[in-house]
Amino acid sequence: MEMRQINSFFLAGIIQGSRKGKILHNQDYRLKIKIILKKYFPKSQIIDPVNVHPNSAEYDYKTGKSVFHASIKQATQCDCLIAYLPEASMGTAIEMWECHKKKIPVWTVTKMKENWSVKFLSTEIFETLEEFESFLKNKSPLKKS
């Protein structure tokens, strides 16, 4: 895949997943991905909905609904969606679908390579963050020739 100019990323990924109640998955992966992206795309904007709305699990229905739809819209306004999926995430799947429809690249980090949402909506699939970084290192426009 030819690396096109990317100025903005949307960081999608599991937040609640299938957990009941307001229990969240560990979000440490977000910082790791941001560090990787800034290394290869230092001038890019990274939109992280968890940074924008760190207490979203506590939002009332009306606010939560508004934030949910606004996040999907933000995802479709970026140059590339990064999806981190150690397990299924319905919100991330919707963001992937909407970006796919708009022909926005979807780069997914997951071991669920046979999951149809992953397989058919992703432009690139990586099993690990290390594999993702290796891809960027080899494809980045900043790579030394």
ABEGO torsion letter per residue (X at the ends): XBBBBBABBBBBEBAAEABBEABBBBAAAAAAAAAAAAAABAABBBBBAAAABAAAAABBAAAAAAAAAAAAAAAAABABBBBBBABBBAAAAAAAAAAAAAGBBBBBBBABAABAAAAAABABBBABAAAAAAAAAAABAABBX
